[in-house]
Amino acid sequence: MFTGLIQRIGTVKRVSRGAGLVLEIAADKPWAKPLEPGESIAVNGVCLTAAKCAESRFTADVLRETESRTGLGDLVPGAKVNLERALRAGDAMGGHIVQGHVDCRGTVIAKEPKGRDFQLRVRCGRVLAAQSVLKGSITIDGVSLTISVQGDDWLGVDLIPTTREETTLGSRKIGDSVNLEGDIVGKYIAKAAAPKSTLTEEALIRAGFMS
């Protein structure tokens, strides 16, 4: 589990495509406690397992399913990524509950200045938009943010200078793809509130469609 509070900016050092996608990433500064093999780490909001670790570098294997649902397959050497280590018992719980399981890829459709801040609008599709609420939480490329405006298939967040400077979102441009994870609480509520079908095998038998 993660919180969506970015701890380091990483740089992709190597992208290997043999039997599967393997990423080698270096953090911009050392970790207080070194990464260990087998540890979970979120890369642009995607939960990965550190396979090999050396100082501030680590490698991670990316499942084909993960590659198809996220933007990790588009990364090239030199690309910047947001990094967050998994939450540990006793850690401060900032941000919101983030699983590191991306729901979909979104597209940046607007980037508008708002005084010292700016608003980032992302097309996210109707399903995720329906599960989201104003002032609720959304994770964009691993960053925990508050939804400030939304439409039928898009949502917007306001970014303060600290978020722009300490994550990759400040460099995002219109047309860029981003990883999106909706609030887990909202998804559970949406599923529980969904209408249940009354069409059962027993009902079909009673209606004479099955014997």
C-alpha positions in Angstrom: 0.0 0.0 0.0 1.1 3.6 -0.7 0.0 7.1 0.1 0.6 9.0 -3.1 3.3 11.2 -1.5 6.3 11.1 -3.8 9.6 10.5 -2.1 12.1 10.6 -5.0 12.3 11.4 -8.7 13.8 8.5 -10.6 15.6 8.4 -14.0 15.2 5.5 -16.3 18.7 4.2 -17.0 17.9 1.1 -19.0 14.9 -0.5 -20.8 15.3 -4.1 -21.6 12.9 -6.1 -23.8 13.7 -9.8 -23.9 11.2 -12.3 -22.6 9.5 -9.3 -20.9 10.0 -5.6 -20.0 12.7 -4.9 -17.4 13.3 -1.3 -16.1 16.5 -0.1 -14.4 15.8 3.1 -12.5 18.1 5.4 -10.4 16.7 7.6 -7.7 17.8 11.3 -7.7 19.2 10.9 -4.1 20.0 8.1 -1.8 17.3 6.5 0.4 17.7 6.8 4.1 17.4 3.0 4.3 18.6 1.2 1.1 16.0 -0.6 -1.0 16.0 -4.4 -0.6 15.3 -7.1 -3.2 11.6 -8.1 -3.0 10.5 -4.7 -1.7 7.5 -3.0 -3.3 8.0 0.4 -4.9 5.6 2.5 -6.9 6.9 3.8 -10.3 4.6 6.5 -11.7 1.9 5.0 -9.5 2.5 1.4 -10.6 3.3 -1.1 -7.9 6.5 -3.0 -8.9 8.9 -5.4 -7.1 12.5 -4.4 -6.8 14.4 -7.4 -8.3 18.0 -6.2 -7.9 19.2 -3.2 -5.8 22.5 -1.4 -5.8 22.9 1.9 -3.9 20.1 4.2 -5.4 19.4 2.0 -8.4 17.0 -0.9 -8.8 15.6 -3.1 -11.6 12.0 -4.3 -11.8 10.2 -6.7 -14.1 7.0 -5.5 -15.6 4.2 -8.0 -16.3 2.6 -7.9 -19.8 -0.7 -7.1 -18.2 0.8 -4.2 -16.3 2.5 -2.9 -19.5 -0.8 -3.0 -21.4 -2.7 -1.1 -18.8 -0.1 1.6 -17.9 2.4 3.9 -19.5 5.5 2.0 -18.3 6.0 0.4 -21.7 6.5 3.9 -23.2 9.4 4.8 -21.0 12.8 5.3 -22.6 16.3 5.9 -21.0 16.4 9.4 -19.5 12.7 9.5 -18.7 11.8 10.9 -15.3 9.4 8.9 -13.0 7.8 9.4 -9.6 9.0 7.0 -6.9 7.4 6.0 -3.6 8.3 3.1 -1.3 5.5 1.0 0.3 3.9 2.3 3.5 5.3 0.6 6.6 3.6 0.0 9.9 4.0 3.1 12.0 4.6 5.5 9.1 2.7 8.7 8.9 -0.4 8.3 6.7 -0.5 11.3 4.4 -2.2 11.5 1.0 -4.8 8.7 0.7 -4.9 5.0 0.3 -3.2 4.1 -2.9 -2.8 0.4 -4.1 -0.5 1.0 -7.0 -3.0 -0.8 -9.3 -3.7 1.5 -12.2 -7.3 1.7 -13.4 -6.6 3.3 -16.8 -4.5 5.6 -18.7 -5.6 9.2 -19.0 -4.6 12.0 -21.4 -3.8 15.6 -20.4 -6.2 17.9 -22.1 -5.5 21.2 -20.4 -2.9 23.0 -18.3 -4.1 26.4 -17.1 -2.3 28.8 -14.7 -4.2 29.8 -11.6 -2.0 32.5 -10.0 1.0 30.7 -8.4 -0.7 27.3 -9.1 -2.0 25.7 -12.2 -4.9 23.3 -13.0 -4.2 20.1 -14.8 -7.2 18.5 -16.6 -7.1 14.9 -17.6 -9.5 12.9 -19.8 -10.2 9.7 -17.8 -13.2 8.0 -19.3 -16.7 7.8 -18.0 -16.3 4.8 -15.6 -13.5 6.5 -13.6 -15.2 9.9 -13.7 -18.4 8.3 -12.4 -16.5 6.8 -9.4 -14.9 10.1 -8.6 -16.3 13.1 -6.6 -15.4 16.7 -6.2 -12.9 17.1 -3.3 -12.3 13.4 -3.5 -8.9 11.8 -4.2 -7.3 10.7 -7.4 -3.8 9.4 -8.1 -2.1 10.7 -11.2 1.3 9.1 -12.0 1.5 8.1 -8.4 0.7 11.5 -7.0 -2.2 11.9 -4.5 -4.3 14.8 -5.5 -7.7 16.4 -4.8 -10.3 16.6 -7.6 -11.2 20.3 -8.0 -13.4 20.1 -11.1 -14.9 17.3 -13.2 -17.0 16.4 -16.2 -18.6 13.3 -17.7 -15.3 11.8 -18.8 -12.6 14.1 -17.4 -11.4 15.6 -14.1 -9.1 18.4 -13.0 -6.7 18.9 -10.1 -4.9 22.0 -8.9 -1.2 21.8 -8.4 0.8 23.8 -5.9 4.4 24.8 -6.6 5.8 22.0 -4.3 3.9 19.4 -6.3 5.1 20.8 -9.6 8.7 20.9 -8.4 9.0 17.6 -6.5 7.1 15.4 -9.0 7.0 14.9 -12.8 3.6 16.6 -13.1 5.0 20.0 -13.5 6.6 19.0 -16.9 3.4 17.3 -18.2 2.1 18.7 -21.5 -1.2 18.6 -23.3 -1.5 15.2 -25.0 0.7 13.4 -22.6 -0.5 10.0 -21.2 -0.7 9.5 -17.4 -1.5 6.6 -15.1 -4.7 7.0 -13.1 -5.9 5.2 -10.0 -9.3 6.1 -8.5 -10.0 6.2 -4.8 -10.5 2.6 -3.6 -13.4 3.7 -1.3 -15.3 5.2 -4.2 -14.8 2.0 -6.3 -16.2 -0.2 -3.5 -19.2 2.2 -3.1 -19.9 2.2 -6.8 -19.9 -1.6 -7.0 -22.1 -1.9 -3.9 -24.6 0.6 -5.3 -24.7 -0.9 -8.8 -28.1 -2.4 -9.7 -28.2 -6.2 -9.3 -29.7 -8.4 -12.1 -32.8 -10.4 -11.1 -32.3 -12.7 -14.1 -31.3 -16.0 -12.5 -31.5 -19.6 -13.6 -34.5 -20.1 -11.2 -36.3 -17.2 -12.7 -35.8 -18.5 -16.2 -37.1 -22.0 -15.2 -40.2 -20.4 -13.7 -40.8 -18.4 -16.9 -40.6 -21.6 -19.0 -37.3 -20.9 -20.8 -35.4 -23.8 -19.2 -36.5 -27.3 -18.1 
